[in-house]
Amino acid sequence: MSVGTMTLQRFNGEEAYAVQSATIEHSKDEDGLYAVTFRAETGGDPVRTLPDTESLHAQPFAEITLHLPKPPALVLTPGRTFSLPKGYDEGAGEYQTNFYYCEHEPMHNNEVAILERDGLRVRARLTGTTTDVNFYDGSKPDTKVLVEADFTLQL
C-alpha cells in the first residue's frame, strides 16, 4: 500500500513513484543533538516514467538527516520547516542526505516541511535537488526531488 508519492522533475519531464515505506529514525549523537533521518522508499511499478529511464525499472529512495537540539517528538509539529542547504558536510566528512536511483548521490537545497501530525504519523514534504538520474556527468540540469508521504516516527 502506498503512503505517498515521490516526484522527480527532470529536464525532460516528470517521473512519479509510489512511496511504499516512509520512516523517521532518530538517535542522539556525540554532540548532544538528535540525528533525525527521514527515509522514503518506493516500490512496485512507477506511476509515470520517461522514455530515457523506462528500461531502468528504478525504485528510488531518498534520505535526509537533520540534526536537531530536541527530540523529534517535540519539534516535528505542523507548520515547522527545516532547511539543509548541502547534502554533504565537509567539516564532518559525512553525507547528510542520500538519493538512490542507479547511483547514490547527495541532495542539496533540502527542505523538510511538517504538514500534519497524528501521534507517530507525520505527514511531511521533502524537497531537494540532485544530479540528473540518467546523466551523472552533470551535462543536464539537476533533478528536483519532491516526496510527500505519511512518515512513521520510530520509537
SULWOLIN-V364201 format. One record per run of one state. SS is the DSSP state (alpha for helix, beta for strand, coil for the rest). FROM is the first residue (numbers start at 1). TO is the last residue. If there is no record, write none. Layout:
BEGIN
ss=SS from=FROM to=TO
ss=SS from=FROM to=TO
END
This chain:
BEGIN
ss=coil from=1 to=3
ss=beta from=4 to=10
ss=coil from=11 to=12
ss=beta from=13 to=28
ss=coil from=29 to=33
ss=beta from=34 to=42
ss=coil from=43 to=47
ss=beta from=48 to=48
ss=coil from=49 to=53
ss=alpha from=54 to=56
ss=coil from=57 to=60
ss=beta from=61 to=68
ss=coil from=69 to=71
ss=alpha from=72 to=75
ss=coil from=76 to=80
ss=beta from=81 to=84
ss=coil from=85 to=87
ss=beta from=88 to=89
ss=coil from=90 to=93
ss=beta from=94 to=95
ss=coil from=96 to=96
ss=beta from=97 to=100
ss=coil from=101 to=103
ss=beta from=104 to=105
ss=coil from=106 to=107
ss=beta from=108 to=118
ss=coil from=119 to=120
ss=beta from=121 to=130
ss=coil from=131 to=142
ss=beta from=143 to=153
ss=coil from=154 to=155
END
